[in-house]
Amino acid sequence: MTALLSNFRNTIIVSFVLALVMVYAYFAANQGTTADFAIATLRWLHVLAGILWIGLLYYFNFVQIRVMPQIPAELKPAVSKYIAPEALFWFRWAALATWVVGVALAFHRGYLVETFTLGATENFGNPGHILLGIGMWLATIMFFNVWAFIWPAQKIALGIKEGFDADAKAAAAKKAMLFSRTNTLLSIPMLVTMTMSQTVFG
């Protein structure tokens, strides 16, 4: 067991194998339609990707950004050259996966247009679609911020994209921090809509 858990890749492979066994168990026990099972599978993937995305967002804001000023200068390259680029890799791709699977889930549930228009197609008569739509727009803004602002700025700040002086890197780091902090601000109300809508409106 120690050998398995000591290897991250093998741990994740075994975890997914166990997850797929559970997915199959739900498929075998499914009392609904194939569409219901597809929706359940999409919901699982959406939550999985979302945990990775928001978890890393919170790591950056609750830990890394706050603690970096306290780290001695000679130790900071360990974070900026090794930890941050790896975390940003999973962060940006998890954001993409969360958004894409979320859109697919809304489409398969039959309310993609209704929620993205904030209920306008129903004369604003469905509060469930309005509230979930607000959450979907918050998540969309957050996803856009990751790819349009945070990641491009971080490439400059971390020296991944070369040819920038210290002032430009500092400005890029501040820009990335502000957009990351914006996403943190939006994330908590967004999560209210994502978690409460299913229970309150079904």
C-alpha positions as CSV (number, residue, x, y, z in Angstrom):
1,M,0.0,0.0,0.0
2,T,2.9,2.4,0.8
3,A,4.3,1.8,-2.7
4,L,1.0,2.7,-4.3
5,L,0.4,5.8,-2.2
6,S,4.0,7.0,-2.7
7,N,3.4,7.3,-6.4
8,F,1.0,10.1,-7.3
9,R,0.2,8.8,-10.8
10,N,-0.6,5.3,-9.6
11,T,-2.7,6.7,-6.7
12,I,-4.8,8.7,-9.2
13,I,-5.1,5.8,-11.6
14,V,-6.4,3.5,-8.9
15,S,-8.8,6.2,-7.6
16,F,-10.3,6.6,-11.1
17,V,-10.5,2.8,-11.5
18,L,-12.5,2.6,-8.2
19,A,-14.6,5.6,-9.3
20,L,-15.4,3.9,-12.6
21,V,-16.5,0.8,-10.7
22,M,-18.8,3.0,-8.7
23,V,-20.1,4.7,-11.9
24,Y,-20.8,1.2,-13.3
25,A,-22.7,0.3,-10.1
26,Y,-24.9,3.3,-10.5
27,F,-25.4,2.4,-14.2
28,A,-26.5,-1.1,-13.2
29,A,-28.8,0.2,-10.5
30,N,-30.2,3.1,-12.6
31,Q,-33.9,3.2,-12.4
32,G,-34.2,6.1,-14.9
33,T,-33.3,6.6,-18.5
34,T,-29.9,6.6,-20.1
35,A,-30.2,10.4,-20.2
36,D,-30.5,10.5,-16.4
37,F,-27.4,8.4,-16.1
38,A,-25.5,10.7,-18.5
39,I,-26.6,13.7,-16.5
40,A,-25.4,12.0,-13.2
41,T,-22.0,11.3,-14.9
42,L,-21.7,14.8,-16.1
43,R,-22.5,16.1,-12.6
44,W,-19.8,14.0,-11.1
45,L,-17.2,15.3,-13.6
46,H,-18.4,18.8,-13.1
47,V,-17.9,18.6,-9.4
48,L,-14.6,16.8,-9.7
49,A,-13.1,19.5,-12.0
50,G,-14.7,22.3,-10.0
51,I,-13.1,21.1,-6.7
52,L,-9.7,21.0,-8.4
53,W,-10.2,24.5,-9.9
54,I,-11.7,26.2,-6.9
55,G,-9.4,24.3,-4.5
56,L,-6.4,25.7,-6.3
57,L,-7.9,29.2,-6.5
58,Y,-8.3,29.1,-2.7
59,Y,-4.7,27.7,-2.3
60,F,-3.4,30.7,-4.2
61,N,-5.5,33.2,-2.3
62,F,-5.7,31.7,1.2
63,V,-2.0,30.5,1.2
64,Q,0.4,31.4,-1.5
65,I,-0.3,35.1,-2.1
66,R,-0.6,35.9,1.6
67,V,2.5,34.0,2.6
68,M,4.9,34.9,-0.2
69,P,5.9,38.3,1.3
70,Q,7.1,36.4,4.4
71,I,9.3,34.0,2.4
72,P,13.0,34.9,2.4
73,A,14.1,36.2,-1.0
74,E,16.5,33.2,-1.6
75,L,13.6,30.7,-1.1
76,K,11.0,32.4,-3.4
77,P,12.4,30.9,-6.6
78,A,11.4,27.5,-5.3
79,V,7.7,28.7,-5.4
80,S,7.9,30.7,-8.6
81,K,9.9,28.2,-10.7
82,Y,8.4,24.9,-9.5
83,I,5.3,25.1,-7.4
84,A,3.4,28.0,-9.1
85,P,3.8,26.8,-12.7
86,E,2.6,23.3,-11.8
87,A,-0.3,24.6,-9.8
88,L,-1.3,27.0,-12.6
89,F,-1.2,24.1,-15.1
90,W,-3.9,22.2,-13.2
91,F,-5.7,25.5,-12.3
92,R,-6.3,26.7,-15.8
93,W,-7.2,23.3,-17.3
94,A,-9.5,22.5,-14.4
95,A,-11.2,25.8,-15.0
96,L,-11.8,24.9,-18.7
97,A,-13.0,21.4,-17.8
98,T,-15.4,22.8,-15.1
99,W,-16.9,25.3,-17.5
100,V,-17.2,22.9,-20.5
101,V,-18.8,20.1,-18.5
102,G,-21.0,22.6,-16.7
103,V,-22.3,23.8,-20.1
104,A,-22.8,20.2,-21.3
105,L,-24.7,19.4,-18.1
106,A,-27.0,22.4,-18.5
107,F,-27.6,21.5,-22.1
108,H,-28.5,17.9,-21.2
109,R,-30.8,19.0,-18.4
110,G,-32.6,21.2,-20.9
111,Y,-32.1,24.6,-19.4
112,L,-28.9,26.0,-21.0
113,V,-30.6,28.8,-22.9
114,E,-33.0,29.6,-20.1
115,T,-30.2,30.0,-17.5
116,F,-27.7,31.8,-19.7
117,T,-30.5,34.3,-20.6
118,L,-31.2,34.7,-16.8
119,G,-34.8,33.6,-17.5
120,A,-35.5,36.1,-20.2
121,T,-36.8,33.4,-22.6
122,E,-39.4,32.6,-20.0
123,N,-40.4,36.2,-19.2
124,F,-38.3,35.9,-16.0
125,G,-41.0,33.6,-14.5
126,N,-38.7,30.8,-13.3
127,P,-36.6,31.9,-10.3
128,G,-34.6,28.7,-10.4
129,H,-33.3,29.4,-13.8
130,I,-32.6,33.1,-12.9
131,L,-30.6,32.2,-9.8
132,L,-28.7,29.3,-11.4
133,G,-28.1,31.5,-14.4
134,I,-26.5,34.1,-12.2
135,G,-24.2,31.4,-10.9
136,M,-23.4,30.3,-14.4
137,W,-22.5,33.8,-15.4
138,L,-20.3,34.3,-12.3
139,A,-18.5,31.0,-13.2
140,T,-18.2,32.1,-16.8
141,I,-16.6,35.4,-15.8
142,M,-14.2,33.5,-13.5
143,F,-13.3,31.1,-16.3
144,F,-12.7,34.0,-18.7
145,N,-10.5,35.7,-16.0
146,V,-8.3,32.6,-15.7
147,W,-7.5,32.4,-19.4
148,A,-7.7,36.0,-20.5
149,F,-6.0,37.7,-17.5
150,I,-4.5,35.5,-14.8
151,W,-2.6,33.0,-16.9
152,P,-1.2,35.5,-19.4
153,A,-0.1,37.8,-16.5
154,Q,1.4,34.9,-14.6
155,K,3.5,33.8,-17.6
156,I,5.1,37.2,-17.5
157,A,5.4,37.4,-13.7
158,L,7.0,33.9,-13.4
159,G,9.3,34.4,-16.3
160,I,7.7,31.7,-18.4
161,K,7.3,34.3,-21.1
162,E,10.7,35.9,-21.5
163,G,11.7,39.5,-22.5
164,F,10.2,41.4,-19.6
165,D,12.0,43.5,-17.0
166,A,11.5,43.5,-13.2
167,D,8.9,46.3,-13.4
168,A,6.9,44.5,-16.0
169,K,7.0,41.3,-14.0
170,A,5.8,43.1,-10.8
171,A,3.0,44.8,-12.7
172,A,1.9,41.4,-14.2
173,A,2.1,39.8,-10.8
174,K,-0.2,42.5,-9.3
175,K,-2.6,42.1,-12.3
176,A,-2.8,38.3,-11.8
177,M,-3.3,38.8,-8.1
178,L,-6.2,41.3,-8.6
179,F,-8.0,39.0,-11.1
180,S,-7.4,36.0,-8.8
181,R,-8.8,37.9,-5.9
182,T,-11.8,38.9,-8.1
183,N,-12.4,35.2,-8.8
184,T,-12.2,34.5,-5.0
185,L,-14.8,37.2,-4.4
186,L,-17.1,35.8,-7.1
187,S,-16.6,32.2,-6.1
188,I,-18.5,32.1,-2.8
189,P,-21.8,33.5,-4.2
190,M,-21.3,31.3,-7.3
191,L,-21.1,28.2,-5.1
192,V,-24.3,29.2,-3.3
193,T,-26.2,29.0,-6.6
194,M,-24.5,25.7,-7.6
195,T,-25.1,24.0,-4.4
196,M,-28.6,25.3,-3.4
197,S,-30.3,25.2,-6.8
198,Q,-30.4,21.4,-7.1
199,T,-31.9,21.1,-3.6
200,V,-34.4,24.0,-3.7
201,F,-35.5,23.7,-7.3
202,G,-34.6,20.1,-8.2
